[in-house]
Amino acid sequence: MTVHPQAKPSTATGHVAAAGRAVTEAVARVRTEAPGWIGGALAGIQGALFSLALVLIPMWVIASSAADAHISWGGASGTAARVWLTGFGVPWAVDGVPVTVVPLGIAALTFLMLMQLARRFASPTWTAGFAAVAGFAATVGLSASLAWGGAADSQARTLRAIGVAIVLAVPAVAWGLLRQRGAALAWLTRVPEAIRTGFRLAVAMGSATVTLAAIVLFVSTLAARHLVANSATSLGVDAAGGVALAFLETLYAPTLIVWAVSWMSGAGYVLGGVISSSAEAPTSTIPAVPILATLPHAAGGALAWSPVVIGVLGALVTVILRKRIGEGVRALPAIGIGVVLVAVSVGVVSRVARGAIGPGTLTVVGPQPLIAGVMIGIELGLGALVAVTLMSVASLMRAPAKADRPRTEPSPHRESPADTRVAPAE
């Protein structure tokens, strides 16, 4: 049968295509004609709902694959909401046991999603930005009030969730709107050079330290893969539930990276009532939780030199940024500011990553915030100072060599071009 090139598609396909075009045109019309703040509010609401879906969907998969037939979809949804709210600092409890360790992966992914949604849907105005923050905080607050409606401290939990949501949403929305407008941030030129350079140095040092900690955690995970598999098998979930559980535990991976930073610095982390660091191995049994088995537990030997490795890392970053921070005494203000920023950041994040995950000795687990911040600051600062000192000595050693180098001077008997000209004939 010959089909004419202009023949119309089948009725079902035509209806689907027409419906798709209608929806696209309706969305474009709403974005064009609606006030700008509506796009911002929708971006904030979407950011909260998409973030909740990161926990809700895997929890549904686990519930459907669990052997216990008494697990309901409503119960799984409530558990997912409570787990999600821990990312906003709201503690929850399992059979009366408090769980307060924050899954930093939820906060990080929520930040990135909210930034992209604000960039894509919100108008580049202050009103749209405020609407995005308000929409996000209101959705988080409503979720907290529904998840903890029957608790005695429901109001306190809701207010805490709203406060953390605002703190998280303000920089995310602001950065998204700035990227949308392509702002040049010319006002940064009015900030003193030492502060700008110190902030840049802090970002570089912090990023390098986190990257090294992530590598350490990855190697530790590979070494303990059999222990992780045995712990996951003991939970009694099928393959789909195991994958969903692994995804949920991945949300705690950034939290464990903070633990690894404290472990490398020598401050260590508390688990099972004892301190584990690169110089001191734990003496108690590791709890039967798959993700906790990925933590570095070995100690001594070459691992005890991990604080020195952090110092070397600080020296390398300083050498790489030497043209920006300067040399000698000129580099000291930037180094001081950068080291202080890194130390304070490590201390704050370590405090967030510290909490309870169970009864007894598990009521306090995680890094030691004050000691970890001080140790990281000292190690990075000493590394930076050693690098600046060595660069200054090398510069002084090169200076006499340049001074003693013979200079090539023109000979007094050398004829100038004017002398070599041929005299005109008489």
C-alpha positions in Angstrom: 0.0 0.0 0.0 1.3 3.4 -1.0 1.3 6.1 1.8 1.1 9.7 0.7 3.9 11.8 2.2 1.3 14.3 3.5 -0.8 11.6 5.2 -1.9 12.4 8.7 -0.7 10.3 11.6 -2.9 7.9 13.5 -5.7 9.3 15.7 -4.0 8.3 19.0 -0.6 9.7 18.0 -2.2 12.8 16.8 -4.1 13.4 20.1 -0.9 12.8 22.1 1.0 15.2 20.0 -1.7 17.8 20.1 -2.0 17.4 23.9 1.8 17.9 24.3 1.7 21.0 22.2 -1.2 22.4 24.2 0.6 21.8 27.5 3.8 23.4 26.2 1.9 26.4 24.9 -0.1 26.7 28.2 3.1 26.7 30.3 4.8 29.2 28.0 1.6 31.4 28.2 1.6 31.2 32.0 5.3 32.1 32.3 4.8 35.0 30.0 1.6 36.5 31.4 1.7 35.6 35.1 3.5 37.9 37.6 7.2 37.2 38.0 6.9 36.1 41.6 4.7 33.1 40.6 7.7 31.5 38.8 9.8 32.0 41.8 7.3 30.5 44.2 6.8 27.5 41.9 10.6 27.0 41.7 10.8 26.9 45.5 7.9 24.5 45.8 9.4 22.2 43.1 12.8 22.3 44.8 11.2 21.0 48.1 9.1 18.3 46.4 11.9 17.1 44.2 14.2 16.9 47.2 11.5 14.9 49.1 11.2 12.5 46.2 14.9 11.6 46.5 13.9 9.8 49.8 10.3 9.0 49.2 10.8 6.8 46.0 13.6 4.6 47.4 11.5 4.2 50.7 8.6 3.0 48.7 10.8 0.5 46.9 12.1 -0.8 50.2 8.6 -1.1 51.6 7.4 -3.0 48.6 10.4 -5.4 48.8 10.4 -6.0 52.5 9.4 -9.4 53.9 7.2 -7.8 56.5 3.7 -7.6 55.1 2.5 -5.1 57.8 4.5 -2.3 56.3 2.1 0.1 54.6 2.6 2.7 52.0 1.4 5.4 54.4 3.9 4.3 57.0 6.7 4.2 54.4 5.8 7.7 53.3 5.8 9.0 56.9 9.2 7.5 57.5 10.5 9.0 54.3 9.3 12.4 55.3 11.0 12.1 58.7 14.3 10.9 57.1 14.1 13.7 54.6 13.6 16.3 57.4 16.7 15.1 59.2 18.5 16.8 56.3 17.1 20.1 57.7 18.2 19.4 61.2 14.9 17.9 62.5 15.7 14.9 64.7 13.6 11.8 64.5 13.3 8.5 66.5 13.2 4.8 65.7 11.3 2.9 68.4 12.1 5.7 70.8 15.8 5.9 69.9 16.7 9.4 68.6 18.6 9.8 65.3 20.1 13.3 64.9 23.0 12.8 62.5 22.3 15.0 59.5 22.5 13.4 56.0 24.5 16.2 54.3 23.7 14.6 50.9 20.1 15.8 51.2 21.2 19.3 51.9 23.8 19.3 49.1 21.4 17.9 46.4 18.6 20.2 47.5 20.9 23.2 47.2 21.9 22.2 43.7 18.3 21.5 42.6 17.0 24.7 44.0 19.8 26.7 42.4 19.0 25.2 38.9 15.2 25.7 39.4 15.6 29.3 40.3 17.9 29.8 37.3 15.4 28.1 35.0 12.0 29.3 36.2 12.3 32.4 38.5 12.4 35.9 37.1 15.6 37.8 37.8 14.0 40.1 40.4 14.2 40.5 44.1 10.4 39.7 44.4 10.8 36.4 42.5 13.8 35.5 44.7 11.9 36.2 47.9 9.0 34.1 46.6 11.3 31.2 45.8 12.7 31.2 49.3 9.2 31.6 50.8 7.8 28.8 48.7 10.6 26.4 49.6 10.5 27.2 53.3 6.6 27.0 53.4 6.7 23.5 51.7 9.4 22.3 54.1 7.4 23.7 57.1 4.2 22.1 55.9 5.9 18.7 55.5 7.3 19.0 59.0 4.0 19.8 60.5 2.3 16.9 58.8 5.2 14.4 59.6 5.4 15.4 63.2 1.8 16.6 63.9 1.3 14.2 66.8 4.6 15.0 68.5 4.7 17.1 71.7 7.4 19.4 70.2 5.8 19.6 66.8 5.9 23.4 66.7 9.6 23.4 67.6 10.5 20.9 64.9 8.5 22.8 62.3 10.2 26.1 63.2 13.6 24.5 63.1 12.9 23.0 59.7 11.7 26.4 58.3 14.8 28.2 59.7 17.3 25.7 58.2 15.3 25.8 54.9 15.7 29.6 54.7 19.4 29.4 55.5 19.8 26.8 52.7 17.5 28.5 50.2 18.8 32.1 50.3 22.3 31.4 48.8 21.0 28.7 46.4 18.3 31.1 45.0 20.6 34.0 44.9 23.3 32.1 43.1 20.8 30.7 40.6 19.4 34.2 39.8 22.9 35.6 39.4 23.9 32.9 37.0 20.7 33.5 35.1 21.5 37.2 34.6 25.2 36.6 34.0 26.2 39.1 36.7 29.8 40.2 36.7 29.8 40.8 40.5 31.8 44.0 40.1 31.3 44.9 43.8 33.8 42.2 44.6 36.5 44.6 43.4 35.8 46.8 46.5 36.6 43.9 48.9 40.2 44.1 50.2 42.6 42.0 48.2 43.8 40.1 51.2 40.2 38.9 52.0 39.5 37.9 48.4 42.7 36.0 48.1 42.2 34.4 51.5 38.8 33.3 50.6 40.1 31.8 47.3 42.9 30.0 49.2 40.3 28.7 51.7 38.2 27.3 48.9 41.2 25.6 47.3 42.5 24.2 50.6 39.0 23.0 51.7 38.3 21.4 48.3 41.6 19.6 48.3 41.1 18.3 51.8 37.6 17.1 51.0 38.8 15.4 47.8 41.5 13.6 49.7 39.0 12.5 52.4 36.6 11.2 49.6 39.5 9.1 48.2 40.3 7.7 51.6 36.6 6.8 52.1 36.4 5.2 48.7 39.5 3.0 49.4 38.1 2.1 52.8 34.8 1.1 51.2 36.6 -1.2 48.7 38.5 -2.8 51.5 35.4 -3.4 53.6 33.1 -4.5 50.7 32.5 -8.0 52.1 31.6 -6.6 55.5 29.2 -4.1 53.8 27.6 -6.9 51.8 27.1 -9.1 54.9 25.5 -6.2 56.8 23.1 -5.4 54.0 22.2 -9.1 53.6 21.3 -9.4 57.3 18.6 -6.7 56.8 16.5 -9.1 54.8 15.6 -7.1 51.7 15.6 -8.2 48.1 17.7 -6.9 45.2 15.5 -3.9 44.5 15.3 -3.0 48.2 19.0 -3.4 48.5 19.6 -0.9 45.7 17.1 1.5 47.2 18.8 1.1 50.6 22.2 1.8 49.1 20.9 5.0 47.5 19.5 6.2 50.8 22.7 5.5 52.6 24.6 7.3 49.9 22.8 10.5 51.2 25.0 10.0 54.3 28.2 9.8 52.2 29.0 13.5 52.5 28.5 13.2 56.3 31.0 10.3 56.4 33.5 12.4 54.3 33.4 14.9 57.1 34.2 12.1 59.5 37.1 11.0 57.3 38.5 14.6 57.4 38.5 14.5 61.2 40.1 11.0 61.0 42.9 12.2 58.8 43.6 15.3 60.9 44.3 13.2 64.0 41.2 14.4 65.9 39.3 11.2 64.9 35.6 10.4 65.3 33.6 8.9 68.1 31.8 5.6 67.3 30.7 3.0 69.8 31.9 5.0 72.7 35.6 5.1 71.6 37.7 7.4 69.4 39.0 6.2 66.1 41.7 8.1 64.3 44.6 7.5 61.9 46.8 6.9 64.9 44.4 5.0 67.1 42.2 2.1 66.0 38.8 1.4 67.6 38.6 -1.2 70.3 34.8 -1.8 70.1 32.7 -3.7 67.5 31.4 -1.8 64.6 27.6 -1.5 64.6 25.9 -3.7 62.0 25.0 -0.8 59.7 26.3 -1.2 56.1 27.4 2.4 55.6 29.3 2.5 58.9 31.5 -0.4 57.7 32.9 1.9 55.0 34.6 4.1 57.5 38.4 3.9 57.9 39.1 1.8 60.9 42.7 0.9 60.4 45.4 2.9 62.3 49.1 3.2 63.0 52.1 2.7 60.7 52.0 4.9 57.6 48.4 6.0 58.3 49.6 7.9 61.4 51.3 10.3 59.0 48.0 11.5 57.6 48.3 14.9 59.4 51.6 15.5 57.6 49.9 14.7 54.3 47.3 17.4 55.1 50.2 19.8 55.7 51.8 18.9 52.4 48.4 19.5 50.8 48.3 23.0 52.2 51.9 23.6 50.9 51.0 22.4 47.4 47.9 24.6 47.3 50.0 27.6 48.4 52.6 27.0 45.8 50.0 26.7 43.1 48.3 30.0 44.1 51.6 31.8 44.8 51.0 34.4 42.1 47.7 35.4 43.7 48.7 35.4 47.3 52.2 36.9 46.8 55.5 35.9 48.4 57.1 36.4 51.7 55.4 38.7 54.2 52.8 39.8 51.7 51.3 36.3 51.7 50.8 36.1 55.4 47.4 38.0 55.6 45.8 35.8 52.9 47.2 32.7 54.5 45.9 33.7 57.9 42.4 34.5 56.5 42.3 31.3 54.5 43.3 29.0 57.3 40.9 30.6 59.7 38.0 30.2 57.2 38.9 26.5 56.6 39.2 25.8 60.3 35.8 27.4 61.2 34.1 25.7 58.3 35.4 22.3 59.3 34.3 22.9 62.9 30.8 24.0 61.9 30.3 21.1 59.4 31.7 18.6 62.0 29.2 19.8 64.5 26.4 19.2 62.0 27.7 15.8 61.2 27.8 14.8 64.9 24.8 13.3 66.7 23.0 10.1 67.7 22.2 7.0 65.7 21.1 4.6 68.4 21.0 3.9 72.1 23.8 3.5 74.6 27.2 4.2 73.1 25.6 5.4 69.8 23.9 8.4 71.4 27.0 10.5 70.5 28.9 9.6 67.3 30.8 11.6 64.8 33.8 13.9 64.6 35.0 16.2 67.4 34.2 19.7 66.0 36.6 21.9 68.1 39.6 19.6 67.9 39.0 18.8 64.2 38.8 22.5 63.3 41.9 23.4 65.2 43.9 20.5 63.9 43.0 21.1 60.3 43.9 24.8 60.7 47.2 24.1 62.3 48.2 21.5 59.7 47.2 23.5 56.7 48.7 26.7 58.2 52.0 25.1 58.9 52.1 23.6 55.4 51.4 27.0 53.9 54.1 28.8 56.0 56.7 26.2 55.1 55.9 26.6 51.4 56.1 30.4 51.7 59.4 30.2 53.6 60.9 27.8 51.0 59.8 30.0 48.1 61.3 33.1 49.8 64.6 31.3 50.4 64.7 30.1 46.7 64.0 33.7 45.6 66.9 35.0 47.7 69.2 32.4 46.3 68.3 33.3 42.8 68.9 37.1 43.4 72.7 36.9 43.9 73.0 34.7 40.8 71.3 37.3 38.7 73.4 40.1 40.2 76.7 38.3 39.5 75.8 37.5 35.9 78.1 39.5 33.5 76.4 42.1 31.5 77.2 42.6 27.8 78.2 46.2 27.2 78.9 47.8 23.8 82.6 48.2 23.0 83.9 51.8 23.0 85.8 51.0 19.7 82.7 49.8 18.0 81.8 52.0 15.1 78.3 53.4 15.1 76.2 53.1 12.0 76.9 56.8 11.3 80.7 56.1 11.1 80.2 53.3 8.6 78.4 55.4 6.1 80.3 56.0 2.8 81.2 59.6 2.2 79.7 61.2 -0.9 82.0 61.6 -3.9 83.3 65.1 -4.5 
